[in-house]
Amino acid sequence: MARVSDDELLQLAHTLGQKLHARGWVLASAESCTGGWVAQVVTAIPGSSAWFDRGFVTYSNQAKEDMLGVNPATLEAYGAVSEETVREMARGALARSQAHISVALSGIAGPGGGLPRKPVGTVCIGWATVDGEPLSTTCRLSGDREEIRSRAVAAALRGLIELID
């Protein structure tokens, strides 16, 4: 199975931008396993400065704590790849930006690093808005590293679109 195409990711980002702009909302992202790919895709859309504020790339646990305020106890109890952590990442991105909505991703893209409970392809995604409780999900994605990462970005963008709708 191939990775999600650049064209499909750009179309999702374009749709997201239209919905954010129509609502007057601004987005922030907090990324670990995707390394800024969400931010790259949304900033590829002309005019995205009207609806994208900033992206945080927090690959290490220390970066998640320092840049997003993730509680060390959360990381200790649940790990970086957990719905608890991505919800805190999403809240932290909102608190440290001018955004109205945020998305956070943390996962195991492989090829190594998987565990029986959290195999390669496990990606947790969290979304938060300024006026609601954070939401999260855990995806089990297949493929190689690039396929997993591109599918995670697509899932994150689709989740934002659904949340806005």
C-alpha positions in Angstrom: 0.0 0.0 0.0 1.4 3.4 -0.9 1.7 6.5 1.2 -1.0 9.1 1.1 -0.2 11.2 -1.9 1.0 14.8 -1.6 -2.1 15.9 -3.7 -4.5 14.2 -1.2 -2.7 15.8 1.8 -2.8 19.2 0.1 -6.5 18.8 -0.7 -7.2 18.0 2.9 -5.2 21.0 4.0 -7.0 23.2 1.5 -10.4 22.0 2.8 -9.3 22.5 6.4 -8.1 26.1 5.6 -11.4 27.0 4.0 -13.3 25.8 7.1 -11.0 27.5 9.5 -11.1 30.7 7.5 -14.9 30.6 7.3 -15.1 30.2 11.1 -12.4 32.8 11.9 -10.4 30.2 13.6 -6.6 29.7 13.8 -4.8 26.3 14.0 -1.7 25.2 16.0 -0.1 21.8 15.7 2.0 19.7 18.1 3.9 16.9 16.5 6.2 14.1 17.5 6.3 11.1 15.0 5.3 13.3 12.1 8.1 15.8 12.7 6.3 18.9 11.5 4.6 17.3 8.5 1.1 18.7 9.5 2.6 22.2 9.7 4.4 21.7 6.3 1.2 20.6 4.6 -0.9 23.4 5.9 1.7 26.1 5.2 2.0 24.8 1.6 -1.5 26.4 1.1 -1.3 30.0 -0.1 -2.8 32.3 2.5 -2.5 29.9 5.3 -1.0 32.6 7.5 -4.6 33.7 8.0 -5.5 30.5 9.7 -2.3 28.8 10.9 -0.4 30.2 13.9 2.4 27.8 14.7 3.6 24.3 14.9 5.5 22.6 17.7 7.8 19.7 16.9 8.3 17.9 20.2 10.1 14.7 19.4 11.6 14.0 22.9 9.7 13.7 26.1 11.6 16.7 27.4 10.5 18.8 24.5 6.9 17.8 25.2 7.3 18.9 28.8 9.3 22.1 28.0 7.3 23.4 25.0 3.8 22.1 25.6 3.6 21.7 29.4 3.0 17.9 29.3 3.1 16.6 32.8 6.1 14.3 33.4 3.7 12.1 35.5 1.6 11.6 32.4 4.6 10.5 30.3 5.7 8.2 33.1 2.3 6.6 33.6 1.1 6.3 30.0 4.1 6.9 27.8 4.6 9.4 25.0 2.4 7.4 22.6 -0.9 7.6 24.5 -4.1 9.4 24.3 -3.5 11.0 27.6 -0.2 12.5 26.3 -1.7 13.8 23.0 -4.6 15.4 24.8 -2.1 17.3 27.0 0.0 18.2 23.9 -3.1 19.6 22.2 -4.1 21.6 25.3 -0.5 22.9 25.5 -0.4 24.0 21.9 -3.6 26.0 22.5 -2.2 27.5 25.7 1.0 28.6 24.0 -0.4 30.0 20.8 -3.1 32.3 19.4 -5.0 29.3 18.1 -8.6 28.3 18.6 -8.1 24.7 17.6 -5.1 22.3 17.8 -4.0 18.9 16.8 -1.3 16.7 18.4 0.3 13.5 17.2 2.6 11.0 18.8 3.3 7.5 17.5 5.7 4.7 16.6 6.5 5.0 12.9 9.1 2.2 12.8 10.7 0.3 11.6 11.8 -0.4 15.2 10.5 0.8 18.6 7.3 -1.2 18.7 6.1 -3.2 21.8 3.4 -5.8 22.1 0.9 -3.3 23.5 2.1 -0.5 21.2 3.3 -2.1 17.9 4.9 -0.2 15.1 2.0 1.8 13.4 0.4 2.9 16.7 -0.3 6.6 16.4 -2.3 8.6 18.9 -3.9 11.8 17.7 -5.5 14.5 19.9 -7.6 17.5 19.0 -8.6 20.5 21.2 -10.6 23.6 20.9 -10.6 26.6 23.2 -14.2 25.9 24.2 -14.3 22.2 24.7 -12.7 19.1 26.2 -9.8 17.5 24.2 -10.7 14.5 22.0 -8.3 11.7 21.1 -8.0 8.4 19.2 -5.5 5.7 18.7 -4.9 4.5 15.1 -3.2 1.3 14.1 -1.6 2.1 10.8 0.1 -0.3 8.4 3.0 0.2 6.1 6.6 1.4 6.2 7.7 4.5 8.1 6.6 7.0 5.4 3.3 5.3 4.8 2.5 5.3 8.6 3.5 9.0 8.9 1.5 10.1 5.8 -1.5 8.2 7.0 -1.2 9.8 10.4 -1.1 13.3 8.9 -4.2 12.5 6.8 -6.0 11.2 9.8 -5.1 14.3 11.8 -6.3 16.6 9.1 -9.6 14.6 8.6 -10.2 14.8 12.3 -9.8 18.6 12.3 -12.2 18.9 9.5 -14.8 16.7 11.3 -14.3 18.6 14.5 -15.0 22.0 12.8 -18.0 20.6 11.0 
